[in-house]
Amino acid sequence: MNVPPPYGGRWPFNWPGVLLTLGGYGLTFAVFVQMVRQMPGAVFQPTILGFGHLVVTLLLIVCTLWMIAFAYGFRIRVTVLQGIVTGMLADLLFLRGVRALYGVAGAESLIDLGLMLVAAVSLILLVTGNNTENLRRERQERQAQETDVLTGQLNRRGVARRYSALPTDTALTVVMIDLNDLKGINDLGGHSLGDHHLRATAQALQGHLPPGAFLGRWGGDEFVAVLPGHGDVTAVFGPVQAQVPHPSGRTLPFAYGSAQVTASMPLDRALALADQQMYEDKAGAGRAAGDPEAGEGVADFPHFLLGLNSLPAILERGLSRAAILAGFEEWMYVERDMDRIFSRDAHNARLEAGVRISMARPGSMTSQVMTLGQSLWAADYERSPYAQTDWIERGLKSIVMTPVLEHGQVRGLVAFFNHRTWHSVTPKARQLLGAVATHLGHQLERDAVVERLESSVEATLTGLGTILEARDLETAGHTERVVSLALRLGKAAGLDEDALHDLRLGAYLHDMGKLAIPDRVLLKPGPLDPAEWRLMQTHSREGALMAARLPALSPAVIELVRSHHERWDGQGYPDGLAGEGVPLLARIFALCDVYDALTHARPYKPAWTPGAARAELAAQAGRQFDPALTALFLRDVLGEGGDGGEDAPGPPAPGRSPSP
């Protein structure tokens, strides 16, 4: 195993402190020499005593520099105090040595030298012993923090530190190694067998690494190797695949992919490139061997996708979930004509502007996908042939795009992309995105068919409404006018598109039950007798039964047909519903139906003026009609000037109900 040095960086020692200390010693010693030379009778006379002082001084200087060079190995206060003591002692010894050499030392110098020599040796032993122990302990702690317990190799932290310590201009080959089917090995022989396989693989890999390379365990079943230079990795890892057989005997022990980079490239970026190459090789080997697990993790996604049957659901749930499964941060859907751009951030104006620029640029990835109808991707977007300067400046790191086809024509595209970090575009990621694109294309085709069918159905219902008008002797255009008023009131009440669609269909069919009413009752010009009135009231119930036989109609449409003669005060028919128990669509329609009936002539009554009709609706608020809807209808739909209908003169005329 390669043992990392205990110090980080290219300059591990406290060199500034060492140089400063040496400078201080030099200045101090120069002053001492000059001072001694000026003493009376000072003549240079080499003696053993003088040189002995200087030798001990040199030992103390070395001790001081040792402490300062490895200052972090001690407690700061201890280091400072020891430095001061040894420095002063060294200065004193030097001064005495110089005095001895110049013949101005006293007789006591020999005794002082002996005592100081003992003190210096003791201090040196203390300092070096303390520092060596601290360095050894720190080395062990750092090694423990950067070593994988199971395999004895570097862990993720150790690999990252070793990589960052390399000179930036170093040529490297970064290799991602992924063990095949480790889960199956654990299931086969327990975790002990899996651990044994991990250790055996790590030892074999380490044994085949060239000089200067290092290996580390990156994750549960992944290893990372960093090799010097740009060589062929097959010669290194190919023999290991034969040396460490897979316990199941069915497949190679691991797959690997490499990227040739320099140490200036961030490690996660280099690993993204190596990881993508590894998955490409792994998928190819899996397909060649017929491995059923080659698409593991994707098999259940199509079942989830099939349950999404609308464009918003496919995008907000399907595409976002696929991005998460593939490990990407962001996603988007773009239509060819740029009418719609959906993304994880629904209001990303920057992204929309960038997509528009990319669509207009012939060589961009977006325009190529739209033109060729083929998927394109780049784990390192900046180095891809489709790179755009503006997208690089926005920080785009990795992207994969797939076209969305409708009846064989490119309708748009879907994409996964990353801005925070690089990510390998694996076959799994492309498979997930392709599944979403296929389902989205089918949904667009279904939506187009449904839209055509709905147009046909609505045309049919409009015709049926016209037939009912003619049979009921209603004024021409009654159904269209009521539909228009009802939709305006529905929008004012905040109905969504589905509810407005149901309101429109219910308005067309509201009187279809009158087909079951005999002409003698339906076309009677005068008031109806009690028996005839009871028969006429059955039309709403019969109409609901007829509507229920039409498969395209929702329950809300059938409710409107049945309940459009219910009243707010509970005096309506056929069920005597009251208040908010009356379906909302029926309450909306009733207001519009009565208003149009009042303001247009019928065989049994003249037309009311809009003002008289407004007054009647206001009078019936809280009785026949929902008071809140009535106020909304009068204010937001009719306004001050009514609905612009015919303003026929004359007072309201008595007679049978305008809308029985």
PyMOL commands that set and color helices and strands:
alter all, ss='L'
color gray80, all
select helices_A, chain A and resi 15-37+48-69+71-73+76-101+109-145+156-164+182-207+234-243+267-289+301-306+311-326+349-360+365-372+381-383+389-393+427-471+478-492+497-509+512-516+519-522+530-548+555-563+579-581+584-598+610-620+627-638
alter helices_A, ss='H'
color red, helices_A
select strands_A, chain A and resi 171-179+214-217+222-228+254-262+330-335+341-343+376-378+398-406+409-418
alter strands_A, ss='S'
color yellow, strands_A
deselect
rebuild
show_as cartoon
